[in-house]
Amino acid sequence: MDPEKQIDDLSRKIDHYNFRYYQDSVSEISDYDFDQLLKQLKDLEDKHPEFKKSDSPTQRVGGTITKNFATVYHRYPMLSLDNTYNEQELRNFDDRVKRGLDGEEYEYICELKFDGISLSFTYEDGVLVRGITRGDGSRGDDITNNVKTIRSLPLRVKAEGLPPVFEIRGEGFMPYTSFQKLNDEMDTLGENQYANPRNAASGSFKLQDSAETARRNLDCYIYSFLTDDNHFKSHEESLLGLKKWGFNISPGWRKVQTIDEVIEFIHEWEDKRVSLPLATDGIVVKINSFEQQRELGFTAKSPRWAISFKYKAENKPAILRSVNFQVGRTGAVTPVANLADVTERDVDYKKVKGVHLSGTRVKRATLHNANEILRLDIRIGDTVFVEKSGEIIPKITGVDLEKRAEFMTQPVEFPTNCPECGTALLRNEGEVAFFCPNDSHCPPQLKGRIEHYIHRKAMNLDSLGEGKIELLFDLDLVRTPADLYDLTEEKLLGLEKSIVNEETGKVKKISFREKTVENILKGIELSKTVPFKNVLFALGIRFVGATVAEKLAAYFKSIEAIKSATYDQLTAVPEIGGRIAMSIESYFSVPENQVLVERLKTAGVQMESDEKPVEVESDLLEGKTFVISGVFENFERDDLKNKIEVNGGRILSGVSGKLNYLLAGANMGPAKLEKARKLGVTILSEEEFLAMIGGE
């Protein structure tokens, strides 16, 4: 068949399945079959790039690297809305509308206010040509390559009577499931987690690599249509029209006639909103008629025809019934509060429903560490205050001391021994967490180390997952990462287990069928080609995150050199301090870890670096330390790090008093810049850096 026709046919088919999934909530084919079609299309486009179109479905998988986000002026300014937290101010707004329209009848549209990042999309002849962030309202950053990865956003609108040019606006967001998955990955990598889904969405839409943006499963709800002619007469008409054109419109909007109905809508969604798969923080109220919107006009900062009502963070009392102590992969012991509603003080805990907070039943809240328990002076039986604001995880904010006298309470005793294996807990000087040092036999640590080993940024065994690892662990087939390399088709085929979620009660069935087993064994074999720096990170040595592992691998070149390195030799590596050095020495002193490394080596896992040694260019930066932040014209970040090191400089991970230079590119984080200024750190532009090393 003609390749151009094949590409067109595949594109139409994928667009159809995509539309049915996102607009009609119907899955006509499996995710696997959909991905296979997408792969087939990409292979064809790679062979015949002359037939690839800008609105091809393959644009959604990303892959474009954007070093600099161009600044673009908005065709129509993106103004902010006035906010209110009380009903009287809503009635005051309604009075102003009434006066402004001089007695005309009017209607309101009520919409959910999603907690994400405002985006603007421009279409020309039905094709998406530009995606821009809100920025300062007048201009924003061009993130077109990243917004094309939003699966629910049409890359081409196929409808009759389209304006030649139109703009739509929406709220880009990260669903709770994607947020939790991303934070779990950040935790595994030893990196700072995002505080909430909004921050995660904002950071993800500004990533340089659009393939990474695509992997984070971002989405967008469209809420506004703009064009130079009067294509629609009302906001209601535009929402219905956009929905018909294939745009993802929030299903929660409603047309109402009075301010009382607006307030009723607000009360209705106060509890319902928490059942949504994304964060919401209020309701937006707009005049429906576009003609009346124009009549009411704007202030300098916001429209007079719209207002935002924001929900207050709910804070409720709960009873602290007990505290569990959970052991993580690194052995850190985390206290978790078990909560009940104030009416459930004496109810059997198995029957406790929990405190009703922001529309959900909360039965658990983390207490972080022993220091937090002391700070709160929290006791079993206390009445505590629990809050669930923009954060996903509920938190205890305080104790009602007046209630303490009414009931028997008892201090929370942090265990002295591991609740899983009984080993005496330790706490290193200067650290807040107690940990179990029995990393060779403590069950949750063993399982956690295997889960860490298979991680995408470690050995990238994506054919395995937490559920499959749990099954293999429980059947005693895998107790260490090395056991993965002893797995065979005979051992795996036919295995199955039903796993019950303690919180939801839902049952998930794990089955090892022929295709599953084939993928697992293929992935295990491919892991033998993973670079040494990934292997070192995958071992799960305490305090050795991905960045530290990369530095150690580049410096020592092999596992044998690291094993035999002394404390002084380890701390001679840039950025490797005493805590990391002691952890490495401790790890390799354990016989079980020595056996693990030898077994992995025998299995064929890479235990040496094949990277070329660094060729020194000069000593111009000898003794100088740098932190890199932002996007640069002449360098990728890794290239820039290498340039500093080959000229004698050192890279630090954060801004501190020990830092000499903050190398600042475009779109750098404002927090780093502010901290550097406070500490008197010299801030270098890319041009100034090039001048330092004798560049042009």
Secondary structure, DSSP 8 states (H G I E B T S, - for coil): --HHHHHHHHHHHHHHHHHHHHHH---SS-HHHHHHHHHHHHHHHHH-GGG--TT-GGGGG---B-SS--EEE-SS------EE-SHHHHHHHHHHHHHHTTT----EEEEEEESSEEEEEEEETTEEEEEEE-TTSSEEEB-HHHHTT-TTS-SB---TT--SEEEEEEEEE--HHHHHHHHHHHHHTT----SSHHHHHHHHHT-SBHHHHHHTT-EEEEEEEE-SS---SBHHHHHHHHHHHT--B-TT-EEESSHHHHHHHHHHHHHHGGGSSS-EEEEEEEESBHHHHHHH-B-SSSBTTEEEEE---EEEEEEEEEEEEEE-TT-BEEEEEEEE-GGGTTS-GGG---EEETTEEE-EEE--SHHHHHHHT-EET-EEEEEESSSSS-EEEEE-HHHHTTS--EE----SB-TTT--B-B--TT----B---TTT-HHHHHHHHHHHTSTTTT--TT--HHHHHHHHHTTS-SSGGGGGG--HHHHTT-EEEEE-TTT--EEEEE--HHHHHHHHHHHHHGGGS-HHHHHHHTT-TT--HHHHHHHHHHH-BHHHHHH--HHHHHTSTT--HHHHHHHHHHHHSHHHHHHHHHHHHHT---B--S-------STTTT-EEEEESB-SS--HHHHHHHHHHTT-EE-SS--TT--EEEE-BT--HHHHHHHHHHT-EEE-HHHHHHHTT--
